[in-house]
Amino acid sequence: MLAAQDGCREQTVNWNELLKAFALPNPSVAQMLHNAAWVAVFSWLTASLLPLNWRPFRWLLASVFWAGLMALWDAPLFWLGLAFQSPSLLTLCLCVMAAWVDMRITSRQIFLKPEALSGAAVVWLGLVLFGWALVLDLWGWWPTDLYLWGFTTGPLWLAWGMTGVWMGWVGFQNTVSANWHSCAATCVLMAGVLFVLTHAPTGNAWDALLDPWLWLYAHLGLMRSVRLQRTRISHS
């Protein structure tokens, strides 16, 4: 009886290992997206510092510089991977969308200062609460393992469902706000599809949708939105 129970337990463990292994990304694909994500982040940071009248060329200059540097000297990528792991697929999509919007439209970047737009505070608040939920899960404050749930399709369906509601709400916004929210929601959808295809960066959907730096940036965006709202109220 005990031997049979041990065999069942061993078989369960093996199935769990197989399921987790199936969810892991291909190492070469994960490394490629890891490099692309860091190049995209540094390109966004660099492009935001260059003059606005360089708009058609600043993204090209920044991306070529960082891609060339990382190709010739891969030590920074190794150090960044050890210190901060890999940016999420959502961060990668946001940086690419920022470049696309900034080169095609004269409005401000999606990632720059959207605090004045209607509903931006709700977006930042959602990312902040999402990150804190994962932090509390890391501390073991939830009755279930929230991070382990990320190895299933549940988080993707949740993210896509919330994005659908988000896009429905966008239809009632003004043109500028609707453009920003549409681009941001599209990035969520793109990150989900890219995760389905690659399982990068870790095989866990939560890591594809959020990373620590994007979470910290959401705190900054939320504080700016609240401060701007208070300023408007005081002036009115």
One Martini backbone bead per residue (centre of mass of N, CA, C, O) as a GRO file, in nm:
protein
  236
    1MET     BB    1   0.060   0.061  -0.023
    2LEU     BB    2   0.302   0.251   0.014
    3ALA     BB    3   0.424   0.195  -0.264
    4ALA     BB    4   0.185   0.304  -0.425
    5GLN     BB    5   0.191   0.591  -0.310
    6ASP     BB    6   0.480   0.655  -0.398
    7GLY     BB    7   0.424   0.616  -0.701
    8CYS     BB    8   0.211   0.840  -0.725
    9ARG     BB    9   0.390   1.071  -0.630
   10GLU     BB   10   0.608   1.039  -0.844
   11GLN     BB   11   0.416   1.080  -1.085
   12THR     BB   12   0.323   1.367  -1.004
   13VAL     BB   13   0.601   1.497  -1.010
   14ASN     BB   14   0.662   1.434  -1.305
   15TRP     BB   15   0.425   1.592  -1.424
   16ASN     BB   16   0.504   1.867  -1.307
   17GLU     BB   17   0.778   1.879  -1.450
   18LEU     BB   18   0.669   1.860  -1.737
   19LEU     BB   19   0.490   2.113  -1.732
   20LYS     BB   20   0.718   2.313  -1.663
   21ALA     BB   21   0.902   2.243  -1.903
   22PHE     BB   22   0.695   2.322  -2.123
   23ALA     BB   23   0.689   2.636  -2.019
   24LEU     BB   24   0.961   2.672  -2.110
   25PRO     BB   25   1.184   2.837  -2.280
   26ASN     BB   26   1.384   2.887  -2.524
   27PRO     BB   27   1.700   2.985  -2.475
   28SER     BB   28   1.749   3.146  -2.740
   29VAL     BB   29   1.486   3.310  -2.732
   30ALA     BB   30   1.523   3.435  -2.452
   31GLN     BB   31   1.792   3.579  -2.520
   32MET     BB   32   1.689   3.753  -2.750
   33LEU     BB   33   1.467   3.903  -2.580
   34HIS     BB   34   1.658   4.009  -2.368
   35ASN     BB   35   1.825   4.188  -2.557
   36ALA     BB   36   1.590   4.348  -2.687
   37ALA     BB   37   1.479   4.473  -2.426
   38TRP     BB   38   1.733   4.633  -2.342
   39VAL     BB   39   1.758   4.795  -2.600
   40ALA     BB   40   1.478   4.930  -2.579
   41VAL     BB   41   1.519   5.071  -2.308
   42PHE     BB   42   1.778   5.236  -2.384
   43SER     BB   43   1.650   5.376  -2.627
   44TRP     BB   44   1.432   5.526  -2.473
   45LEU     BB   45   1.618   5.682  -2.282
   46THR     BB   46   1.787   5.822  -2.506
   47ALA     BB   47   1.560   5.952  -2.683
   48SER     BB   48   1.447   6.138  -2.448
   49LEU     BB   49   1.729   6.321  -2.457
   50LEU     BB   50   1.679   6.405  -2.730
   51PRO     BB   51   1.590   6.606  -2.958
   52LEU     BB   52   1.286   6.665  -3.114
   53ASN     BB   53   1.408   6.739  -3.407
   54TRP     BB   54   1.510   6.419  -3.415
   55ARG     BB   55   1.267   6.223  -3.444
   56PRO     BB   56   1.339   6.042  -3.707
   57PHE     BB   57   1.647   5.958  -3.566
   58ARG     BB   58   1.673   5.891  -3.256
   59TRP     BB   59   1.586   5.592  -3.257
   60LEU     BB   60   1.795   5.490  -3.456
   61LEU     BB   61   2.047   5.579  -3.304
   62ALA     BB   62   1.990   5.435  -3.035
   63SER     BB   63   1.954   5.141  -3.140
   64VAL     BB   64   2.224   5.114  -3.291
   65PHE     BB   65   2.408   5.169  -3.054
   66TRP     BB   66   2.308   4.942  -2.856
   67ALA     BB   67   2.328   4.702  -3.048
   68GLY     BB   68   2.631   4.734  -3.108
   69LEU     BB   69   2.734   4.722  -2.818
   70MET     BB   70   2.610   4.440  -2.744
   71ALA     BB   71   2.758   4.285  -2.975
   72LEU     BB   72   3.060   4.366  -2.884
   73TRP     BB   73   2.947   4.394  -2.565
   74ASP     BB   74   2.803   4.149  -2.341
   75ALA     BB   75   2.843   4.221  -2.038
   76PRO     BB   76   2.594   4.398  -1.965
   77LEU     BB   77   2.385   4.170  -2.008
   78PHE     BB   78   2.494   3.989  -1.785
   79TRP     BB   79   2.463   4.191  -1.550
   80LEU     BB   80   2.161   4.252  -1.588
   81GLY     BB   81   2.068   3.959  -1.549
   82LEU     BB   82   2.173   3.929  -1.256
   83ALA     BB   83   2.026   4.188  -1.131
   84PHE     BB   84   1.728   4.205  -1.328
   85GLN     BB   85   1.710   4.025  -1.546
   86SER     BB   86   1.417   4.058  -1.741
   87PRO     BB   87   1.225   4.217  -1.922
   88SER     BB   88   0.925   4.243  -2.010
   89LEU     BB   89   0.713   4.214  -2.274
   90LEU     BB   90   0.564   4.476  -2.211
   91THR     BB   91   0.810   4.661  -2.214
   92LEU     BB   92   0.892   4.603  -2.501
   93CYS     BB   93   0.623   4.697  -2.634
   94LEU     BB   94   0.626   4.987  -2.521
   95CYS     BB   95   0.890   5.079  -2.655
   96VAL     BB   96   0.805   5.023  -2.946
   97MET     BB   97   0.551   5.201  -2.939
   98ALA     BB   98   0.693   5.465  -2.871
   99ALA     BB   99   0.851   5.481  -3.134
  100TRP     BB  100   0.617   5.467  -3.334
  101VAL     BB  101   0.456   5.714  -3.232
  102ASP     BB  102   0.687   5.929  -3.234
  103MET     BB  103   0.742   5.903  -3.553
  104ARG     BB  104   0.424   5.951  -3.652
  105ILE     BB  105   0.355   6.141  -3.408
  106THR     BB  106   0.334   6.462  -3.239
  107SER     BB  107   0.295   6.337  -2.989
  108ARG     BB  108   0.349   6.207  -2.711
  109GLN     BB  109   0.466   5.963  -2.546
  110ILE     BB  110   0.357   5.682  -2.391
  111PHE     BB  111   0.618   5.690  -2.173
  112LEU     BB  112   0.637   5.977  -2.062
  113LYS     BB  113   0.356   6.207  -2.002
  114PRO     BB  114   0.027   6.084  -1.937
  115GLU     BB  115  -0.113   6.223  -1.678
  116ALA     BB  116  -0.329   6.420  -1.832
  117LEU     BB  117  -0.488   6.184  -1.900
  118SER     BB  118  -0.762   6.007  -1.916
  119GLY     BB  119  -0.718   5.732  -1.692
  120ALA     BB  120  -0.412   5.694  -1.615
  121ALA     BB  121  -0.433   5.629  -1.311
  122VAL     BB  122  -0.569   5.351  -1.348
  123VAL     BB  123  -0.334   5.214  -1.488
  124TRP     BB  124  -0.122   5.255  -1.270
  125LEU     BB  125  -0.284   5.122  -1.041
  126GLY     BB  126  -0.297   4.840  -1.166
  127LEU     BB  127   0.010   4.787  -1.165
  128VAL     BB  128   0.057   4.830  -0.865
  129LEU     BB  129  -0.138   4.610  -0.756
  130PHE     BB  130  -0.017   4.377  -0.911
  131GLY     BB  131   0.265   4.393  -0.778
  132TRP     BB  132   0.172   4.366  -0.479
  133ALA     BB  133   0.048   4.086  -0.510
  134LEU     BB  134   0.324   3.949  -0.572
  135VAL     BB  135   0.469   4.033  -0.315
  136LEU     BB  136   0.272   3.897  -0.115
  137ASP     BB  137   0.323   3.617  -0.235
  138LEU     BB  138   0.625   3.608  -0.162
  139TRP     BB  139   0.540   3.633   0.158
  140GLY     BB  140   0.275   3.445   0.203
  141TRP     BB  141  -0.033   3.605   0.215
  142TRP     BB  142  -0.164   3.388   0.044
  143PRO     BB  143  -0.355   3.096   0.013
  144THR     BB  144  -0.227   3.107  -0.270
  145ASP     BB  145  -0.026   3.055  -0.557
  146LEU     BB  146   0.013   3.307  -0.773
  147TYR     BB  147   0.272   3.246  -0.936
  148LEU     BB  148   0.201   2.953  -1.020
  149TRP     BB  149  -0.043   3.043  -1.198
  150GLY     BB  150   0.150   3.153  -1.435
  151PHE     BB  151   0.174   2.846  -1.566
  152THR     BB  152  -0.094   2.924  -1.681
  153THR     BB  153  -0.376   3.060  -1.865
  154GLY     BB  154  -0.522   3.251  -1.667
  155PRO     BB  155  -0.370   3.531  -1.685
  156LEU     BB  156  -0.431   3.579  -1.984
  157TRP     BB  157  -0.739   3.586  -1.968
  158LEU     BB  158  -0.747   3.816  -1.766
  159ALA     BB  159  -0.593   4.028  -1.935
  160TRP     BB  160  -0.780   4.016  -2.187
  161GLY     BB  161  -1.043   4.089  -2.043
  162MET     BB  162  -0.950   4.365  -1.928
  163THR     BB  163  -0.878   4.481  -2.208
  164GLY     BB  164  -1.163   4.473  -2.323
  165VAL     BB  165  -1.281   4.672  -2.120
  166TRP     BB  166  -1.084   4.897  -2.181
  167MET     BB  167  -1.161   4.935  -2.483
  168GLY     BB  168  -1.456   5.009  -2.423
  169TRP     BB  169  -1.382   5.269  -2.262
  170VAL     BB  170  -1.225   5.421  -2.487
  171GLY     BB  171  -1.481   5.505  -2.664
  172PHE     BB  172  -1.540   5.755  -2.436
  173GLN     BB  173  -1.300   5.914  -2.529
  174ASN     BB  174  -1.087   6.117  -2.628
  175THR     BB  175  -0.856   6.122  -2.869
  176VAL     BB  176  -0.595   6.131  -2.702
  177SER     BB  177  -0.671   5.919  -2.489
  178ALA     BB  178  -0.746   5.690  -2.687
  179ASN     BB  179  -0.466   5.654  -2.812
  180TRP     BB  180  -0.311   5.579  -2.558
  181HIS     BB  181  -0.490   5.339  -2.465
  182SER     BB  182  -0.470   5.174  -2.724
  183CYS     BB  183  -0.165   5.131  -2.717
  184ALA     BB  184  -0.149   4.998  -2.436
  185ALA     BB  185  -0.348   4.764  -2.493
  186THR     BB  186  -0.190   4.647  -2.732
  187CYS     BB  187   0.058   4.567  -2.564
  188VAL     BB  188  -0.082   4.352  -2.397
  189LEU     BB  189  -0.162   4.172  -2.633
  190MET     BB  190   0.123   4.132  -2.750
  191ALA     BB  191   0.249   4.004  -2.498
  192GLY     BB  192   0.062   3.758  -2.491
  193VAL     BB  193   0.129   3.643  -2.770
  194LEU     BB  194   0.437   3.623  -2.727
  195PHE     BB  195   0.414   3.421  -2.493
  196VAL     BB  196   0.272   3.192  -2.643
  197LEU     BB  197   0.516   3.157  -2.853
  198THR     BB  198   0.774   3.162  -2.617
  199HIS     BB  199   0.763   3.186  -2.286
  200ALA     BB  200   0.870   3.450  -2.222
  201PRO     BB  201   1.131   3.457  -1.996
  202THR     BB  202   1.018   3.193  -1.782
  203GLY     BB  203   0.705   3.074  -1.831
  204ASN     BB  204   0.569   3.318  -1.687
  205ALA     BB  205   0.314   3.543  -1.717
  206TRP     BB  206   0.395   3.758  -1.508
  207ASP     BB  207   0.681   3.817  -1.637
  208ALA     BB  208   0.548   3.923  -1.910
  209LEU     BB  209   0.366   4.169  -1.762
  210LEU     BB  210   0.598   4.211  -1.533
  211ASP     BB  211   0.837   4.431  -1.377
  212PRO     BB  212   1.005   4.609  -1.147
  213TRP     BB  213   1.048   4.870  -1.323
  214LEU     BB  214   0.755   4.904  -1.417
  215TRP     BB  215   0.639   4.920  -1.133
  216LEU     BB  216   0.795   5.175  -1.044
  217TYR     BB  217   0.690   5.354  -1.276
  218ALA     BB  218   0.393   5.338  -1.186
  219HIS     BB  219   0.430   5.495  -0.926
  220LEU     BB  220   0.517   5.757  -1.062
  221GLY     BB  221   0.264   5.796  -1.239
  222LEU     BB  222   0.062   5.805  -1.004
  223MET     BB  223   0.178   6.048  -0.850
  224ARG     BB  224   0.148   6.247  -1.085
  225SER     BB  225  -0.158   6.222  -1.121
  226VAL     BB  226  -0.240   6.310  -0.836
  227ARG     BB  227  -0.096   6.584  -0.837
  228LEU     BB  228  -0.246   6.698  -1.085
  229GLN     BB  229  -0.531   6.676  -0.967
  230ARG     BB  230  -0.482   6.861  -0.723
  231THR     BB  231  -0.405   7.111  -0.888
  232ARG     BB  232  -0.674   7.142  -1.034
  233ILE     BB  233  -0.852   7.172  -0.783
  234SER     BB  234  -0.707   7.425  -0.660
  235HIS     BB  235  -0.759   7.609  -0.920
  236SER     BB  236  -1.083   7.566  -0.917
   0.00000   0.00000   0.00000
